[in-house]
Amino acid sequence: MGLLLSTFVQINSIPMQKVEESIKEYLIENIRTIPDFPKPGIQFKDITTLLADKKALQLTSFMLTEPWLEKQVDYIVGLESRGFLFGTNMAQDLNAGFIPVRKPGKLPSDTISETYALEYGEDSLELHSDAFKEGAKVVIHDDLIATGGSASAATRLVERLGGEVIGYSFIMELSFLKGRDSLSKTAPVESIIIL
């Protein structure tokens, strides 16, 4: 936890674990599940309800940023499109830059591309070929990790430009799909909510 919250916890003699659990419960309450979207059988985790609640919005930003406060982060790489929502906040809070990874045809300059498998199909991601200099330390962020396919594709893009992925950041993790398994071989994985 951050300094401000740690001080509050110490003053009020609240166990840190209890505070974290309370925050996670509040965030879970503010994420709705949409059945059969975008395809039958998918239980889509909708964070628009979390974004609409100002307390949940602030707590989510805090919880995403906290694990990286003591690290040297040069860039947050946010995955289209929900990775943009909190990725820019994280970059600002960490005094880092923000780099969008987008779907094909969305970036205006020269790009590199990687294809990956989804739990319900296949897709590609692109990154500007001059997004950062070699040796940049990068945290890859998205709202949710399922199979880890998009984050793995983003990892390959970052590494092709000579960047170093020092971590992964997610709001939610669908643990039964085991996406963490492949990513954790590269760098630490931080998820606020593990379902």
C-alpha positions as CSV (number, residue, x, y, z in Angstrom):
1,M,0.0,0.0,0.0
2,G,1.0,3.6,-0.5
3,L,2.3,5.9,2.1
4,L,-0.9,7.8,2.6
5,L,-3.0,4.7,3.1
6,S,-0.3,3.0,5.2
7,T,-0.3,6.1,7.6
8,F,-4.1,5.9,7.8
9,V,-4.0,2.2,8.6
10,Q,-1.3,2.7,11.3
11,I,-3.2,5.6,13.0
12,N,-6.4,3.7,13.1
13,S,-4.9,0.3,13.9
14,I,-6.6,-1.4,11.0
15,P,-4.8,-4.5,9.7
16,M,-3.4,-3.8,6.2
17,Q,-4.8,-7.1,4.8
18,K,-8.3,-6.1,5.9
19,V,-8.1,-2.8,4.1
20,E,-7.0,-4.4,0.9
21,E,-9.8,-7.0,1.1
22,S,-12.3,-4.2,1.7
23,I,-11.1,-2.3,-1.3
24,K,-11.2,-5.4,-3.5
25,E,-14.7,-6.3,-2.4
26,Y,-15.9,-2.7,-3.2
27,L,-14.4,-2.9,-6.6
28,I,-15.9,-6.3,-7.3
29,E,-19.3,-4.9,-6.4
30,N,-18.8,-2.2,-9.0
31,I,-18.0,-4.5,-11.9
32,R,-21.0,-6.1,-13.7
33,T,-21.0,-9.3,-15.7
34,I,-22.8,-9.4,-19.1
35,P,-23.6,-12.9,-20.1
36,D,-23.1,-14.1,-23.7
37,F,-21.1,-11.0,-24.8
38,P,-19.5,-10.7,-27.4
39,K,-20.3,-14.4,-28.1
40,P,-22.5,-17.0,-26.5
41,G,-20.8,-18.6,-23.4
42,I,-18.6,-15.5,-22.7
43,Q,-19.2,-13.9,-19.3
44,F,-18.0,-10.3,-20.1
45,K,-16.6,-8.3,-17.2
46,D,-17.9,-4.7,-17.8
47,I,-15.9,-2.0,-16.0
48,T,-18.0,0.9,-17.2
49,T,-19.9,0.6,-13.9
50,L,-16.6,0.8,-12.0
51,L,-15.6,3.9,-14.0
52,A,-18.9,5.6,-13.2
53,D,-18.3,5.3,-9.4
54,K,-15.9,8.0,-8.4
55,K,-14.7,6.1,-5.3
56,A,-14.1,2.9,-7.2
57,L,-12.3,4.9,-9.9
58,Q,-9.9,6.4,-7.4
59,L,-9.3,3.2,-5.5
60,T,-8.7,1.3,-8.8
61,S,-6.1,3.9,-9.9
62,F,-4.4,3.7,-6.5
63,M,-4.3,-0.1,-6.4
64,L,-2.9,-0.4,-9.9
65,T,-0.1,2.2,-9.3
66,E,1.0,1.1,-5.9
67,P,3.0,-2.1,-6.8
68,W,5.2,0.0,-9.1
69,L,5.9,3.1,-7.0
70,E,9.4,1.9,-5.9
71,K,10.3,0.6,-9.4
72,Q,12.0,2.6,-12.3
73,V,9.2,2.6,-14.9
74,D,9.8,4.4,-18.1
75,Y,6.6,3.6,-19.9
76,I,3.2,2.1,-19.3
77,V,2.1,0.3,-22.4
78,G,-1.7,0.2,-22.5
79,L,-3.6,-2.3,-24.6
80,E,-6.6,-1.2,-26.7
81,S,-8.9,-0.1,-25.6
82,R,-9.7,-0.5,-21.9
83,G,-6.0,-0.5,-21.1
84,F,-6.0,3.2,-22.0
85,L,-8.5,4.1,-19.3
86,F,-6.2,3.5,-16.3
87,G,-2.9,3.2,-18.1
88,T,-2.6,7.0,-18.6
89,N,-3.4,7.5,-14.9
90,M,-0.7,5.0,-14.0
91,A,1.8,6.7,-16.2
92,Q,1.1,10.1,-14.7
93,D,1.3,8.8,-11.1
94,L,4.6,7.0,-11.9
95,N,6.1,9.9,-13.8
96,A,6.3,7.7,-16.8
97,G,5.2,8.0,-20.4
98,F,2.2,6.2,-21.9
99,I,2.3,4.2,-25.1
100,P,-0.8,2.8,-26.7
101,V,-0.8,-0.6,-28.3
102,R,-3.7,-0.7,-30.9
103,K,-5.6,-2.9,-33.2
104,P,-4.5,-2.8,-36.9
105,G,-4.8,0.4,-38.9
106,K,-5.3,2.7,-35.8
107,L,-1.8,4.1,-35.4
108,P,-0.8,6.8,-37.9
109,S,3.0,6.2,-38.3
110,D,5.1,3.1,-39.1
111,T,4.2,0.1,-36.9
112,I,5.2,-3.4,-36.0
113,S,2.5,-6.1,-35.5
114,E,1.9,-9.3,-33.6
115,T,-1.0,-11.8,-33.9
116,Y,-2.4,-13.7,-30.9
117,A,-5.1,-16.1,-30.0
118,L,-8.1,-15.0,-28.0
119,E,-10.4,-17.2,-25.9
120,Y,-12.9,-16.7,-28.7
121,G,-10.9,-16.1,-31.9
122,E,-7.7,-14.4,-33.2
123,D,-6.6,-10.8,-33.4
124,S,-3.5,-8.6,-33.9
125,L,-1.9,-5.7,-32.1
126,E,0.4,-2.9,-33.4
127,L,2.9,-0.6,-31.8
128,H,4.7,2.4,-33.4
129,S,8.1,1.3,-34.5
130,D,9.7,4.3,-32.8
131,A,7.6,4.2,-29.6
132,F,10.6,4.2,-27.3
133,K,14.4,3.8,-27.2
134,E,16.2,0.5,-26.6
135,G,16.5,-0.4,-22.9
136,A,13.2,1.2,-21.8
137,K,11.6,-0.3,-18.8
138,V,8.0,-1.1,-19.5
139,V,4.9,-2.2,-17.5
140,I,2.1,-3.7,-19.7
141,H,-1.4,-2.8,-18.6
142,D,-4.9,-4.0,-19.5
143,D,-8.1,-4.2,-17.6
144,L,-8.3,-8.0,-17.7
145,I,-6.1,-11.0,-18.2
146,A,-7.8,-14.1,-19.5
147,T,-5.5,-16.4,-21.5
148,G,-2.7,-13.8,-21.6
149,G,-2.6,-13.8,-25.4
150,S,-2.8,-10.0,-25.9
151,A,-0.3,-9.3,-23.1
152,S,2.1,-11.9,-24.6
153,A,1.7,-10.2,-28.0
154,A,2.4,-6.8,-26.4
155,T,5.5,-8.4,-24.8
156,R,6.8,-9.5,-28.1
157,L,6.2,-6.0,-29.6
158,V,8.1,-4.4,-26.7
159,E,11.0,-6.8,-26.9
160,R,11.3,-6.4,-30.7
161,L,12.0,-2.7,-30.0
162,G,14.6,-3.6,-27.4
163,G,12.4,-2.7,-24.4
164,E,12.4,-4.6,-21.1
165,V,9.0,-5.7,-19.7
166,I,9.4,-5.4,-15.9
167,G,5.8,-6.2,-15.0
168,Y,2.2,-6.7,-15.9
169,S,-0.8,-4.9,-14.4
170,F,-4.4,-5.9,-14.5
171,I,-7.6,-4.9,-12.7
172,M,-9.0,-8.5,-13.0
173,E,-7.6,-11.9,-13.6
174,L,-9.6,-15.0,-14.7
175,S,-7.4,-17.4,-13.0
176,F,-9.0,-20.6,-14.4
177,L,-7.7,-19.6,-17.9
178,K,-4.1,-19.6,-16.5
179,G,-2.9,-16.5,-18.4
180,R,-0.5,-15.7,-15.6
181,D,1.5,-18.9,-16.1
182,S,3.1,-17.8,-19.3
183,L,3.5,-14.1,-18.4
184,S,5.1,-14.7,-15.0
185,K,8.1,-16.4,-16.8
186,T,8.9,-12.9,-18.2
187,A,8.0,-10.5,-15.3
188,P,5.8,-10.2,-12.2
189,V,2.1,-10.1,-12.7
190,E,0.0,-7.8,-10.5
191,S,-3.8,-8.2,-10.5
192,I,-6.2,-6.4,-8.1
193,I,-9.0,-8.9,-8.4
194,I,-8.4,-12.6,-9.0
195,L,-11.6,-14.5,-10.1
